Amino acid sequence: MTAPEIFDRKARRTRRDRIAARFAAHDFVRAAMLDGIHERLASVKRSFHDVLDLGSFDGSFQPPAGARIARLDAGHGFARQAGGVQADEDRLPFADHSFDLVVSAGVLDQVNDVPGALSLIRRILRPDGLFLGAFLGAGSLATLRSAMRSAEAERPVARFHPQIDVRSAGDLLMRAGFALPVADAEPLRVRYGNVGRLFDDLRGMAGTNLLIDRQPLGAATVARSAAAFADLADADGRTAERFEIIFLTGWAPSPDQPQPARRGSATASLAATLRPPG
C-alpha cells in the first residue's frame, strides 16, 4: 500500500534551495540534534567506515575519523553545497548494505513515508550497522500553536505538520525491522521577543508549512497571532517556545547481537521469586 502524500515535495525542495545560503544563521535546532547524535555515537565502541548523512543541509555533520561519507539532501542547493546527491529520504538511491552508519538530523518530520524511509535506512545498512536520527516531534511549537488557534478561533486552518511522539517513534523503529531500538526526547527552549523572530527562524531552518493543502497566512491572522504570542510573554517581555527533539537509535539485525530471551524459556516463575521466605 502506498503511503498518502501529505507534504508537497516540490515546495520542500524549493524552500530548502531558498534558504541554503543563510541556513547557518538559523541552524541552532539542528546543531542541538547533531550534538545529541555525537554524544550517542561517542558511546559506541566500534569503528565505522562508510557513513551516510541523510538530510545533510550544509554538510556540517562530521563523520568519525577515517570514515568515508556520502551526503543526501532533498534540496538541490544543500546537496550541491555538501557535495552530495539530491533525493528524498523515502526514495533512497543507494544499494542495500552500502553503509555501516546512517545519521539523519532534522528531516524525518517532513517525509511523506516515514515508515518507508526507516525501512530503506535499515536495508542500506550492513548487518550490525547503526542508525542515529533526530527530528522535531510532538510537543514542538506549542506556544505558536496556541497563538495560531487564538488567531483563527472562528475559522481554524491546518498550519502545522502532524507530529510523532516518542512512543510512536520507538514503534516505527521496531516496525522497520531495527534491532535494539531506542527512542528518547530532549526539549530545547528558546525565548523570543516577538513572533516575527520565530517565523524568521522557522523560514531559515526550512521548518514552515509544507502541507499539500496549505493556505496562505493573511496579514490579519499574522497580527492576531502576534498579539496572542505577546500575551504569553514573561516579565522580561519574551515568550518561550519549545522544540521537542526526538532521538532514534537502531541497529540493523545481525546474528552477533544480543537476543531477547525466548518466550517461556524462564526457569523460575515471577510468583515464586516474589513470594516471601517461609
Secondary structure, 3 states (H helix, E strand, C coil): CCCCCCECHHHHHHHHHHHHHHHHHHCHHHHHHHHHHHHHHHCCCCCCCEEEEECCCCCCCCCCCCCEEEEEECCHHHHHHHCCEECCCCCCCCCCCCEEEEEEECCHHHCCCHHHHHHHHHHHEEEEEEEEEEEECCCCCHHHHHHHHHHCCCCCCCCCCCCCCHHHHHHHHHHCCCEEEEEEEEEEEEEECCHHHHHHHHHHCCCCCCECCCCCCCHHHHHHHHHHHHHCCCCCCCEEEEEEEEEEEEECCCCCCCCCCCCCCCCCCHHHHHCCCC
